[in-house]
Amino acid sequence: MLKVRNLHKTFNDTQVLKGIDLDVDKGDVIAVIGPSGSGKTTLLRCLNFLEKAEEGSLEFDNKSYNLSEISKKDILAIRQKTGFVFQNFNLFRNKNVLKNVTEGLTTVRKIKKEEAYGIALAVLKKVGMENRLDSYPYQISGGQQQRVAIARALATNPQIIYFDEPTSALDPELIGEVLAVIKKLADEGMTMIVVTHELNFAKNVSNKVIFMEDGKIVESNSTKEFFENPKMERTREFLNTFTNK
């Protein structure tokens, strides 16, 4: 479904991604873990063209792209088939829950308001927010805001959704409700890449795990093998820091 080869990204003189290779199959739930500053978020942002890679190739939906030369038209075409959930929600503060979900459908995709309303209602029900259609972001909790953000991503019927630390901005007691929604999507077969610090979530929901450090993939394996039989010493050290907390 998605294949990335030799992805490089530099900010000023700092090389943040150093030749990333990534394969995503339909239905995969890939957890990307690693210490802060390892390049996890930058990887997601490059995959969705919120940042532009200087080098590398991408295959998606049976088409191949050179990441250093990709056109705006191709970027738009890829974005219309993907969803992105930000760690800080990125909702429109001046629009209610319903409008936050329908806005992109009506303005970008030119879907009629009645159809957009039906789509929004369905995805908001899926994330348990159908009873807060008229609420504004400041009137609902962080967990509820993130569920609205997930609904917004689902509304476009994406082939793949990227989650950038979807629980990092939440109070501890609100994390579970968001992770439960993501698990539900995983159970339904949604293809997802999730950057996360929640190792229990990675262990119980993902089918593949990628461990990154210093702009490189240190280890990538099935979730079972990754946690039960890590190959690299650095991976074992990282996992032990969480086990010993």
Steps between C-alpha positions, in 0.01 A plus 500: 500500500778742595872462439763757594866474410805703608305793649725786615400822675723781625415809704768767457818294543344226710419173327178384666418198281787295366376263233170357624353190332140411582245248373132519592249233399124548492359454851833557675504684831860610538616650829802730469684534830829641621651774712409866449687659212543176308311626193166323550276803447714628213457165327120528518506861385714407200263215409210747492709781346468737792878497463686442175769232491817584308552146381310173470219327315143412589262246349134543587179381337698336217686819409865594559630843600840664538467684831745775404309588183136416574245747361233685696238315298640162606527612863134602498400167343685306771363715782145438381556129566663540842404640839716670763422531871714757683608479863343841574171427318520799258126560511343827385439683827218710353304206357290241680563126490280445195656783300851379589423173324296634207721800413758304302233296326308802373783745428778271376310204357193702393257251654146629545410606854234233544739221400779646712265510798419132457868407477585710805220351707616146416865557591416698814281212611789262438718696745220557752453873439162507326340667803732804491437631149438858612787518751807711435851372574528708818185330633631143479793314652831433329405138451175602335683751280737229385208271422352777284837531326495126432145532362618780272774273365253213451252720315712502186499117487882481497703199396742566784500722811811645663481566875763730651514432876118506523499484882804711592297819563242324718462465874568138608134424571400599144756287315297180517199636312715603204698176492171307510383679184829422322474136608147486360627631166778241505246224562305625199807473275602865467861538388684726746844621598501616862789690656459432871665480840227260618686170489206301638289634216771409248523152648125435504373675187773517235613210283839656422736719701774733380760626746677820392798686638721775361310519171530130422291187542690293755261204488177406324308180559164344571363618833533157658864458395586859584389478860581135568826465311657838411805455280696816574664583832380861476142377464535285809640796695210720394237242591668436837473868596121467479488160665698629797290815556 
